[in-house]
Structures are given as structure tokens and as C-alpha cells.
Amino acid sequence: MKKVIFLIFGIILFGTMQFVLAQSTEKELQMELVVSDEEKIILFAGFAIAVIAVFLFLARDIILRKKTKYDSEQLESKKDKTYEKYHSDWSDDYEELGKRKNTKEDKEFREAIENSTLPDYYKVLEVSQDATQEEIKSQYRKLAKKLHPDKTKNKETEEMMREINKAYEILSDSELREKYNKYFSAT
């Protein structure tokens, strides 16, 4: 153990003597720094590689972004960037004053009104317009059991089942039901 301590102490002593002697000879030498053209090229290339690496690191999300269906299509909204303005991730719950959200259901209801094809979903489910959610649900289940395509092999029942499902989908959701009532009362 003593030998190891003496060895470490000797290394420290030798290092300090080298440091002291190096400082005293440095004052005497006063050397100038000379960089050759080859070393300048190497330094520039290293700096350029470092800048490119930092750029790639910062742009990794953009470079590795998954492509969506929107990216592959040639749409008018890409030209004036309206899609990005109105469909960005951070603005989903933001709505400007005086603007209303036009959903897919709103569009379907408006088109159905224009074509006079908006069905009376209350008649389809055989319930009144002031029916509660529980009444709508129980009537839907009753009709679904009665007209299910597995019980009856008739093509008409399949079409009726689609209508019943659509009616239940709209009337069971309070927001959709409110929109439907608004458009239905306009007809």
C-alpha cells in the first residue's frame, strides 16, 4: 500500500515539475500559431459537418413526419395553405368569434334539405320528437331485434336496418340530435 501511495505522490510531483518548467520555457519561446491551408480545410469541414448535424437534429420531426392522405392529394387548399390554417393540431378547440364550425353532419343535413331527402328519423324509430334518450334506446333495440338481417333474409330489412342505425346514431347523440332538429324544423 505504501508503494502505491509513493507512486501516486511521485506522479503528482513529476506532473507539477513539468507544469512549472513548461511555463518558464513558454515565456522564452513566444511561438506564433501557424495554420496551414490543409488544416484550415479540415477545420472548415468539421465546422460545416457540425452545423449540418445540428440542423438535421432540429429538423428531425419535419424530416421523419408521417405522410397523410392529404399530403398525397393535389388539393386547392394546399395552394393557399387554408388546410394548415384551419386543421392544425393546436387549434382544434379554438374557434374565432363570429365563425361557426361546419361539421360533416351539418353538410349532410344541408345537402339532404336541398335535395328534399332528409328523412324523419323520429318516424323511422317510431318515437315522438320529445322522446327521452332511454325511450329512443329501447325502441332502437326493439326494432333491431325485430328487423335484424340474421333473423330475416329479406333485402328490404337490410335497408330498413341501415336507416334505423342512422336514425339511432343521430338521435342518441345530443349534439347531432339538436342539429338534426334545427335542420328538420327548417323543412
C-alpha positions as CSV (number, residue, x, y, z in Angstrom):
1,M,0.0,0.0,0.0
2,K,2.9,2.3,0.8
3,K,4.4,1.7,-2.6
4,V,1.1,2.8,-4.3
5,I,1.0,6.0,-2.3
6,F,4.6,6.7,-3.1
7,L,4.0,6.0,-6.8
8,I,0.9,8.4,-6.8
9,F,2.9,11.1,-4.9
10,G,5.8,10.7,-7.4
11,I,3.5,11.1,-10.4
12,I,1.9,14.2,-8.9
13,L,5.3,15.7,-8.1
14,F,6.6,14.9,-11.6
15,G,3.5,16.5,-13.2
16,T,3.8,19.7,-11.2
17,M,7.5,20.0,-12.1
18,Q,6.7,19.5,-15.8
19,F,4.0,22.2,-15.5
20,V,6.3,24.7,-13.8
21,L,9.1,24.1,-16.3
22,A,6.7,24.4,-19.2
23,Q,5.5,27.8,-18.1
24,S,9.0,29.1,-17.7
25,T,10.1,27.9,-21.1
26,E,6.9,29.2,-22.7
27,K,7.8,32.7,-21.8
28,E,11.1,32.3,-23.5
29,L,9.8,30.8,-26.7
30,Q,6.9,33.1,-27.6
31,M,5.8,30.9,-30.6
32,E,3.3,32.1,-33.2
33,L,0.3,29.9,-34.2
34,V,0.6,28.9,-37.8
35,V,-2.3,27.1,-39.5
36,S,-1.6,25.6,-42.9
37,D,-4.2,25.5,-45.7
38,E,-4.9,21.8,-45.2
39,E,-5.6,22.4,-41.5
40,K,-8.0,25.3,-42.5
41,I,-9.9,23.0,-44.8
42,I,-10.1,20.3,-42.1
43,L,-11.4,22.9,-39.6
44,F,-13.9,24.3,-42.1
45,A,-15.2,20.8,-43.0
46,G,-15.5,19.9,-39.3
47,F,-17.5,23.1,-38.6
48,A,-19.7,22.5,-41.7
49,I,-20.5,19.0,-40.6
50,A,-21.3,20.2,-37.1
51,V,-23.7,22.8,-38.4
52,I,-25.4,20.3,-40.7
53,A,-25.7,17.8,-37.8
54,V,-27.3,20.5,-35.6
55,F,-29.7,21.4,-38.4
56,L,-30.7,17.8,-39.0
57,F,-31.3,17.3,-35.3
58,L,-33.6,20.3,-35.1
59,A,-35.5,19.4,-38.2
60,R,-35.9,15.7,-37.4
61,D,-39.6,16.0,-36.7
62,I,-40.2,17.6,-40.1
63,I,-38.0,15.1,-42.0
64,L,-39.4,12.0,-40.3
65,R,-43.1,13.2,-40.3
66,K,-45.6,10.6,-41.4
67,K,-47.2,11.4,-44.7
68,T,-51.0,11.6,-44.6
69,K,-53.7,11.2,-47.2
70,Y,-53.8,15.0,-47.5
71,D,-50.1,15.1,-48.5
72,S,-50.6,12.8,-51.4
73,E,-53.6,14.6,-52.9
74,Q,-53.5,17.7,-55.1
75,L,-56.0,20.0,-53.4
76,E,-56.7,23.7,-53.9
77,S,-56.3,24.2,-50.1
78,K,-52.6,23.4,-50.4
79,K,-52.0,26.3,-52.7
80,D,-53.3,28.9,-50.3
81,K,-52.5,27.0,-47.1
82,T,-56.1,27.0,-45.8
83,Y,-55.9,23.4,-44.7
84,E,-53.0,24.1,-42.4
85,K,-54.6,27.2,-41.1
86,Y,-57.8,25.5,-40.1
87,H,-56.7,21.9,-39.4
88,S,-53.5,22.4,-37.3
89,D,-53.2,20.3,-34.1
90,W,-53.1,23.3,-31.7
91,S,-56.2,25.0,-33.0
92,D,-58.7,22.2,-32.7
93,D,-60.6,23.7,-29.8
94,Y,-60.1,27.3,-30.9
95,E,-63.0,29.0,-32.7
96,E,-62.9,32.6,-33.9
97,L,-65.7,34.9,-32.9
98,G,-68.4,35.1,-35.5
99,K,-67.4,31.8,-37.1
100,R,-69.3,28.6,-36.8
101,K,-67.9,25.1,-37.2
102,N,-69.3,23.3,-40.2
103,T,-69.1,19.6,-39.4
104,K,-69.7,16.7,-41.7
105,E,-73.2,16.2,-40.3
106,D,-74.1,19.8,-41.0
107,K,-73.0,19.4,-44.6
108,E,-75.1,16.2,-44.9
109,F,-78.1,17.8,-43.3
110,R,-77.9,20.8,-45.6
111,E,-77.5,18.7,-48.7
112,A,-80.4,16.5,-47.7
113,I,-82.6,19.6,-47.2
114,E,-81.6,20.9,-50.6
115,N,-82.5,17.6,-52.2
116,S,-85.6,17.1,-50.1
117,T,-84.2,13.8,-48.9
118,L,-83.9,14.5,-45.2
119,P,-85.7,11.5,-43.6
120,D,-87.8,11.8,-40.5
121,Y,-85.7,9.8,-38.1
122,Y,-88.4,10.0,-35.4
123,K,-90.8,8.1,-37.7
124,V,-88.1,5.7,-38.6
125,L,-87.6,4.8,-34.9
126,E,-91.3,5.2,-34.3
127,V,-90.8,7.7,-31.4
128,S,-92.1,11.2,-30.7
129,Q,-89.9,14.3,-31.1
130,D,-89.8,14.8,-27.3
131,A,-88.7,11.3,-26.6
132,T,-86.0,10.8,-24.0
133,Q,-82.7,9.1,-24.6
134,E,-83.9,5.9,-22.8
135,E,-87.0,5.7,-24.9
136,I,-85.0,6.1,-28.1
137,K,-82.6,3.4,-27.0
138,S,-85.2,0.9,-26.0
139,Q,-87.2,1.5,-29.3
140,Y,-84.0,1.1,-31.3
141,R,-83.2,-2.2,-29.6
142,K,-86.7,-3.4,-30.1
143,L,-86.6,-2.6,-33.8
144,A,-83.1,-4.0,-34.2
145,K,-84.2,-7.3,-32.7
146,K,-87.3,-7.4,-34.9
147,L,-85.6,-6.5,-38.2
148,H,-82.0,-7.8,-37.8
149,P,-80.7,-9.3,-41.1
150,D,-79.7,-12.5,-39.3
151,K,-83.4,-13.2,-38.4
152,T,-84.9,-12.2,-41.7
153,K,-83.1,-12.8,-45.0
154,N,-85.0,-10.0,-46.8
155,K,-83.2,-7.2,-48.7
156,E,-85.7,-4.7,-47.5
157,T,-84.9,-5.4,-43.9
158,E,-81.3,-4.7,-44.5
159,E,-82.1,-1.3,-45.9
160,M,-84.5,-0.6,-43.0
161,M,-81.8,-1.7,-40.6
162,R,-79.4,0.8,-42.1
163,E,-82.0,3.6,-41.7
164,I,-82.7,2.5,-38.1
165,N,-78.9,2.6,-37.3
166,K,-78.5,6.0,-38.9
167,A,-81.5,7.3,-37.1
168,Y,-80.3,6.0,-33.7
169,E,-76.8,7.3,-34.4
170,I,-78.2,10.8,-34.9
171,L,-80.9,10.8,-32.2
172,S,-78.8,9.2,-29.5
173,D,-76.1,11.9,-29.7
174,S,-77.5,15.1,-28.1
175,E,-75.4,17.4,-30.3
176,L,-76.4,15.7,-33.5
177,R,-80.0,15.5,-32.4
178,E,-80.0,19.2,-31.8
179,K,-78.5,19.9,-35.2
180,Y,-81.0,17.5,-36.8
181,N,-83.9,19.2,-35.1
182,K,-82.7,22.6,-36.3
183,Y,-82.4,21.4,-39.9
184,F,-85.6,19.2,-39.8
185,S,-87.7,22.1,-38.5
186,A,-86.4,24.3,-41.3
187,T,-88.1,21.9,-43.9
